[in-house]
Amino acid sequence: MQLAGFRRSADFLDVQLAWRDQASEARTRLRSALWPAAQASVAAGLAWLFAHDVLGHAQPFFAPIAAAISLSTSGVRRGRRILQMVAGVMLGIGVGEAASAVLGTAAISVGIVVLVTMAAALLAGVGFFSEGMMFVNQSTASAILVVALHKHGTGSERLIDALVGGAVAAVIGVGLFPAEPMKLMRNAERELLRSLAGALTHIAELLRRSTVAQSDWTLAAAQDIHSQLAALAAARATARANVRIAPRRWHLRQAVTVEESRISRLDLLSNAVLSLLRVSADALDEGETLPVGVSGGVGAMADVLTMLAHTPQPWPDELCSAITSRVDGAVAAVGSEAGARAPVIASIVRATGRDVLNVLPRAAG
């Protein structure tokens, strides 16, 4: 049983998603991360300069750590990361200082400090502090550093360094160079549309050929779609936060509200596509013959999503009109096909078509 489960996991890891060119995506990630990384490097240098040269701290390593890790290589949710980072460092310093005074710096002290710090971070991690592992990890790392490098009376100095790093990160990442909210949301939307289009293109080809999908392909495709949905949710949260707290983005509040309302409909579109994948894959697994209109409808939905994914926004009216006509034709073509699963797939195609049209700007309807 365990060996079979291991083999299924290995098979899943080997599944290749054709629309995910790993080398190309690595280059894209690097290009998109260069500007945030440059900001993080400048923030780290300025944090060290201020703590070392202005405040006179001999080894202000917490200042550049807090600045660099808070900004990192992504412009998404920087404000939350800064607060998580600084709060985590403060908690870790407090626990580390207290533990060093009581337990010293022996190996067992480090183990106890890690356990106590993690427990304290989990208890204190309410609200957005519980998102991800930044708060817990930074609390623990800071406590370990305090114990390992302990010198009497330096706790307050390290605390100030952490605050300096967080303040510099906030000024650079939130005040001076906040992420552009519209671009952030549209980039995330494009990646989701690419994922949806790629999955539908593949399943449409399998339907056309009456070929069973590769083992665990449906699961891999679904996980890719869910991953892009999570990235879109993070982009939307960042956009909302930026237009609230970043003065340079206040003028975009109304535009972000309208755009986010439109993008929120992608949740329904994604659910429809996931249903299409599951039902279509089940039909193929059981050898059911599906009418040509059904596979054509799935292929048409793949085509319109591909067009949207590869067209820069805002989408031109001509494109929206062409997609509307294509969707209407595909929905009419699937009709009320006979068969065990064909009516279900036809119904989902129609629902997918409606969701595609709902994602289009209202003016294009």
C-alpha positions as CSV (number, residue, x, y, z in Angstrom):
1,M,0.0,0.0,0.0
2,Q,2.7,2.5,1.0
3,L,4.8,1.5,-2.1
4,A,1.8,2.1,-4.3
5,G,1.2,5.5,-2.8
6,F,4.9,6.4,-3.3
7,R,4.7,5.4,-6.9
8,R,1.6,7.5,-7.5
9,S,3.4,10.5,-5.9
10,A,6.4,9.9,-8.2
11,D,4.1,9.6,-11.2
12,F,2.5,12.9,-10.3
13,L,5.8,14.6,-10.0
14,D,6.7,13.4,-13.5
15,V,3.5,14.9,-15.1
16,Q,4.4,17.7,-17.4
17,L,2.0,20.5,-18.1
18,A,2.6,21.5,-21.7
19,W,1.8,25.2,-21.2
20,R,4.4,25.5,-18.4
21,D,7.8,26.0,-20.1
22,Q,10.0,25.8,-17.0
23,A,13.1,27.5,-18.5
24,S,11.0,30.3,-20.0
25,E,9.1,30.8,-16.7
26,A,12.4,30.9,-14.8
27,R,13.7,33.7,-17.0
28,T,10.4,35.5,-16.5
29,R,10.6,35.2,-12.7
30,L,14.1,36.6,-12.8
31,R,13.1,39.6,-14.9
32,S,10.1,40.3,-12.7
33,A,12.1,40.0,-9.5
34,L,15.0,42.2,-10.5
35,W,13.3,45.5,-9.6
36,P,12.0,44.3,-6.2
37,A,15.4,42.7,-5.5
38,A,17.2,45.9,-6.3
39,Q,14.9,47.7,-3.8
40,A,15.6,45.1,-1.2
41,S,19.4,45.5,-1.7
42,V,19.2,49.3,-1.4
43,A,17.0,49.0,1.7
44,A,19.5,46.6,3.3
45,G,22.4,48.9,2.6
46,L,20.6,51.9,3.9
47,A,19.4,50.1,7.0
48,W,23.0,49.0,7.9
49,L,24.3,52.5,7.1
50,F,21.8,54.2,9.4
51,A,22.1,51.7,12.3
52,H,25.9,51.5,12.1
53,D,27.0,55.0,11.2
54,V,24.1,57.1,12.6
55,L,23.2,55.1,15.7
56,G,26.7,53.8,16.2
57,H,25.7,50.1,16.6
58,A,28.8,47.9,16.1
59,Q,27.1,44.9,14.4
60,P,23.6,45.9,13.4
61,F,22.9,42.7,11.4
62,F,19.2,42.7,12.3
63,A,18.7,46.0,10.4
64,P,19.6,44.7,6.9
65,I,18.1,41.3,7.6
66,A,14.7,42.9,8.5
67,A,14.9,45.2,5.4
68,A,16.0,42.6,2.9
69,I,13.6,39.8,3.9
70,S,10.7,42.2,4.3
71,L,10.9,43.4,0.7
72,S,12.4,40.2,-0.8
73,T,11.9,39.6,-4.5
74,S,8.1,40.2,-4.7
75,G,6.0,43.3,-4.6
76,V,3.0,41.3,-3.3
77,R,1.9,41.9,0.3
78,R,4.9,43.8,1.3
79,G,3.2,45.7,4.0
80,R,2.1,42.5,5.7
81,R,5.6,41.0,5.3
82,I,7.2,44.0,6.9
83,L,4.9,43.8,9.9
84,Q,5.3,40.0,10.2
85,M,9.1,40.4,9.9
86,V,9.5,43.2,12.5
87,A,7.0,41.6,14.9
88,G,8.7,38.3,14.6
89,V,12.2,39.7,15.2
90,M,10.9,41.6,18.2
91,L,9.3,38.5,19.7
92,G,12.4,36.4,19.0
93,I,14.7,39.0,20.6
94,G,12.5,39.2,23.7
95,V,12.4,35.4,24.2
96,G,16.1,35.0,23.3
97,E,17.2,37.7,25.8
98,A,15.1,36.2,28.6
99,A,16.3,32.6,27.8
100,S,19.9,33.7,27.7
101,A,19.7,35.3,31.1
102,V,18.1,32.2,32.6
103,L,19.6,29.3,30.7
104,G,22.9,30.6,29.2
105,T,24.1,29.6,25.8
106,A,24.4,25.8,26.0
107,A,23.1,23.5,23.3
108,I,20.1,22.5,25.4
109,S,19.3,26.2,25.8
110,V,19.1,26.7,22.0
111,G,16.6,23.7,21.8
112,I,14.5,25.1,24.6
113,V,14.5,28.6,23.0
114,V,13.4,27.2,19.7
115,L,10.5,25.3,21.3
116,V,9.4,28.3,23.5
117,T,9.7,30.8,20.6
118,M,7.7,28.7,18.2
119,A,5.0,28.1,20.8
120,A,4.9,31.9,21.6
121,A,4.7,32.8,17.9
122,L,1.9,30.4,17.3
123,L,-0.1,31.8,20.2
124,A,0.6,35.4,19.2
125,G,0.1,34.8,15.5
126,V,-3.5,36.0,15.1
127,G,-5.0,37.7,12.0
128,F,-2.6,38.1,9.1
129,F,0.4,37.2,11.4
130,S,-0.8,33.6,11.0
131,E,-0.5,33.7,7.2
132,G,2.4,31.6,6.0
133,M,5.5,30.9,8.2
134,M,7.2,34.3,8.1
135,F,6.2,35.3,11.6
136,V,7.1,32.0,13.2
137,N,10.3,31.5,11.3
138,Q,11.7,35.0,11.9
139,S,10.8,34.8,15.6
140,T,12.7,31.5,15.9
141,A,15.7,32.7,13.8
142,S,16.0,35.9,15.8
143,A,15.8,34.1,19.1
144,I,18.6,31.7,18.0
145,L,20.8,34.5,16.9
146,V,20.3,36.3,20.2
147,V,21.3,33.2,22.1
148,A,24.2,32.3,19.9
149,L,25.7,35.8,19.7
150,H,24.6,36.9,23.2
151,K,26.3,39.9,24.8
152,H,25.0,41.5,27.9
153,G,22.8,44.6,27.3
154,T,22.6,44.3,23.5
155,G,18.9,43.3,23.3
156,S,17.6,46.8,23.1
157,E,20.2,47.6,20.4
158,R,19.1,44.7,18.3
159,L,15.5,45.6,18.7
160,I,16.2,49.1,17.5
161,D,18.1,47.6,14.5
162,A,15.0,45.5,13.6
163,L,12.8,48.6,13.8
164,V,15.3,50.5,11.6
165,G,15.2,47.7,9.0
166,G,11.5,47.6,9.0
167,A,11.1,51.4,8.7
168,V,13.5,51.6,5.8
169,A,11.7,48.7,4.0
170,A,8.4,50.5,4.6
171,V,9.7,53.8,3.2
172,I,11.1,52.2,0.1
173,G,8.7,49.3,-0.6
174,V,5.4,51.0,0.5
175,G,6.1,54.7,0.4
176,L,8.4,55.4,-2.5
177,F,7.9,52.3,-4.8
178,P,4.6,50.6,-4.0
179,A,3.6,47.9,-6.5
180,E,1.4,49.2,-9.4
181,P,-2.0,47.6,-8.4
182,M,-3.5,47.4,-11.9
183,K,-0.4,45.8,-13.4
184,L,-0.2,43.4,-10.4
185,M,-3.8,42.1,-10.8
186,R,-3.6,41.9,-14.6
187,N,-0.3,39.9,-14.5
188,A,-1.9,37.5,-12.1
189,E,-5.0,37.3,-14.2
190,R,-2.9,36.5,-17.3
191,E,-1.2,33.7,-15.6
192,L,-4.5,32.2,-14.4
193,L,-5.9,32.5,-17.9
194,R,-2.8,30.8,-19.3
195,S,-3.3,27.9,-16.9
196,L,-7.0,27.6,-17.7
197,A,-6.4,27.8,-21.5
198,G,-3.6,25.3,-21.4
199,A,-5.6,22.7,-19.4
200,L,-8.6,23.1,-21.8
201,T,-6.5,22.9,-24.9
202,H,-5.0,19.6,-23.7
203,I,-8.3,18.1,-22.6
204,A,-9.9,19.2,-25.9
205,E,-7.2,17.4,-27.9
206,L,-7.7,14.3,-25.8
207,L,-11.5,14.4,-26.4
208,R,-10.9,14.9,-30.2
209,R,-8.6,11.8,-30.3
210,S,-10.6,9.8,-27.7
211,T,-7.3,9.4,-25.7
212,V,-7.2,8.7,-22.0
213,A,-5.3,11.4,-20.0
214,Q,-1.9,10.7,-18.5
215,S,-2.0,9.3,-15.0
216,D,-2.5,12.2,-12.5
217,W,-2.6,14.8,-15.2
218,T,-6.0,16.1,-14.1
219,L,-4.7,16.5,-10.5
220,A,-1.5,18.3,-11.7
221,A,-3.6,20.7,-13.9
222,A,-6.0,21.4,-11.0
223,Q,-3.2,22.1,-8.7
224,D,-1.6,24.5,-11.2
225,I,-5.0,26.3,-11.5
226,H,-5.4,26.5,-7.8
227,S,-1.9,27.9,-7.4
228,Q,-2.7,30.6,-9.9
229,L,-5.9,31.4,-8.1
230,A,-4.0,31.8,-4.9
231,A,-1.5,34.2,-6.6
232,L,-4.5,36.2,-8.0
233,A,-6.0,36.4,-4.5
234,A,-2.7,37.7,-3.2
235,A,-2.4,40.3,-6.0
236,R,-5.9,41.5,-5.3
237,A,-5.2,41.8,-1.6
238,T,-2.0,43.8,-2.4
239,A,-3.9,46.1,-4.8
240,R,-6.5,46.9,-2.1
241,A,-3.9,47.6,0.5
242,N,-1.7,49.7,-1.8
243,V,-4.5,52.1,-2.8
244,R,-5.4,52.4,0.9
245,I,-2.0,53.0,2.5
246,A,0.4,54.1,-0.3
247,P,-0.1,57.9,-1.1
248,R,1.2,57.4,-4.6
249,R,-1.6,54.9,-5.4
250,W,-4.5,56.8,-3.8
251,H,-5.7,58.1,-7.2
252,L,-6.3,54.5,-8.4
253,R,-8.8,53.5,-5.7
254,Q,-11.9,53.7,-8.0
255,A,-10.1,51.9,-10.8
256,V,-8.9,49.1,-8.6
257,T,-12.4,48.7,-7.2
258,V,-13.9,48.3,-10.6
259,E,-11.1,46.0,-11.8
260,E,-11.2,43.8,-8.8
261,S,-15.0,43.4,-9.2
262,R,-14.4,42.1,-12.7
263,I,-11.5,39.8,-11.8
264,S,-13.4,38.3,-8.9
265,R,-15.6,36.5,-11.5
266,L,-12.5,34.4,-12.5
267,D,-13.3,32.2,-9.5
268,L,-16.5,31.0,-11.1
269,L,-14.7,30.6,-14.5
270,S,-12.0,28.5,-12.8
271,N,-14.5,26.3,-11.1
272,A,-16.3,25.7,-14.5
273,V,-13.0,24.8,-16.1
274,L,-12.1,22.4,-13.3
275,S,-15.5,20.7,-13.7
276,L,-14.9,20.3,-17.4
277,L,-11.5,18.7,-16.8
278,R,-12.9,16.3,-14.3
279,V,-16.0,15.2,-16.2
280,S,-14.1,15.0,-19.5
281,A,-11.3,12.9,-18.0
282,D,-13.8,10.5,-16.4
283,A,-15.6,10.1,-19.7
284,L,-12.3,9.3,-21.5
285,D,-11.3,6.9,-18.7
286,E,-14.5,4.9,-19.2
287,G,-14.3,4.9,-22.9
288,E,-17.4,6.9,-23.5
289,T,-17.8,8.3,-27.1
290,L,-18.6,12.0,-27.0
291,P,-20.2,13.9,-29.9
292,V,-17.9,16.2,-32.0
293,G,-19.8,19.2,-30.8
294,V,-18.7,18.6,-27.2
295,S,-15.0,18.4,-27.9
296,G,-15.4,21.4,-30.3
297,G,-17.0,23.4,-27.5
298,V,-14.2,22.6,-25.1
299,G,-11.7,23.6,-27.8
300,A,-13.5,26.8,-28.5
301,M,-13.3,27.8,-24.8
302,A,-9.6,27.0,-24.8
303,D,-9.1,29.2,-27.8
304,V,-10.9,32.2,-26.3
305,L,-9.0,31.9,-23.1
306,T,-5.8,31.7,-25.0
307,M,-6.7,34.9,-26.9
308,L,-7.4,36.7,-23.6
309,A,-4.2,35.4,-21.9
310,H,-2.0,36.6,-24.8
311,T,-3.6,40.0,-25.4
312,P,-2.4,43.0,-23.3
313,Q,-5.0,44.7,-21.3
314,P,-7.2,46.7,-21.5
315,W,-8.7,44.3,-24.0
316,P,-9.8,46.1,-27.2
317,D,-13.5,46.2,-28.1
318,E,-12.8,44.2,-31.3
319,L,-11.3,41.3,-29.4
320,C,-14.2,41.3,-26.9
321,S,-16.7,41.3,-29.7
322,A,-14.9,38.4,-31.5
323,I,-14.8,36.4,-28.3
324,T,-18.4,37.0,-27.6
325,S,-19.3,35.7,-31.1
326,R,-17.0,32.7,-30.6
327,V,-18.5,31.8,-27.2
328,D,-22.1,32.2,-28.5
329,G,-21.2,29.8,-31.4
330,A,-19.6,27.2,-29.1
331,V,-22.5,27.3,-26.7
332,A,-25.0,26.8,-29.5
333,A,-22.9,24.0,-31.1
334,V,-22.8,21.8,-28.0
335,G,-26.6,21.9,-27.9
336,S,-28.2,19.1,-25.9
337,E,-25.9,16.3,-26.9
338,A,-26.9,12.7,-26.0
339,G,-24.8,10.3,-23.9
340,A,-24.0,9.5,-20.3
341,R,-21.8,12.5,-19.7
342,A,-22.2,14.6,-22.9
343,P,-25.1,16.6,-21.4
344,V,-23.1,17.4,-18.3
345,I,-20.1,18.5,-20.4
346,A,-22.4,20.6,-22.6
347,S,-23.9,22.2,-19.6
348,I,-20.5,23.0,-18.2
349,V,-19.4,24.4,-21.5
350,R,-22.4,26.8,-21.5
351,A,-21.6,27.8,-17.9
352,T,-17.9,28.3,-18.9
353,G,-19.1,30.5,-21.8
354,R,-21.2,32.6,-19.4
355,D,-18.2,33.0,-17.0
356,V,-15.9,34.1,-19.9
357,L,-18.4,36.8,-20.9
358,N,-18.7,37.9,-17.3
359,V,-14.9,38.4,-17.1
360,L,-15.0,40.7,-20.1
361,P,-15.4,44.5,-19.3
362,R,-19.0,45.4,-19.0
363,A,-18.7,48.0,-21.8
364,A,-17.8,45.3,-24.3
365,G,-20.9,43.3,-23.9
